[in-house]
């Protein structure tokens, strides 16, 4: 796991950034919460990047319509990546 993919939230929770998407000119992060050994524990969230005074913050997105659109984008992106993988590249 790359250090650049780890996000530590204000409340001390550690998350791994699994994917990024842009929707309505906003950036969103799909994250998974990590335990003390930096292992994923199956708790997922979509966070919205907020830029205030040249500082980037994140907030949990809770708008269901936005969540559905972001998930559609992530699914499409992931499907495209998977479709380009060749079995011989995995072995």
C-alpha angles and dihedrals in degrees: 000000000000119000089228089064094058120094122189112202126212091258090056097255114144119217136181116224105231100175143351131219138178120220127168090353092304128112120232131191127207105212138180122208115242131213126227090280091052092251120142114252100194098256108129133185140170112230126196119219113232120195113205122167091344090305120117118220131171131221130186110258111229103167104113094208091053091045091053092050093047091048090051090054093047092047092050092047092047093047090053092050093048092048089058095053115103120208091229089059090058097053 
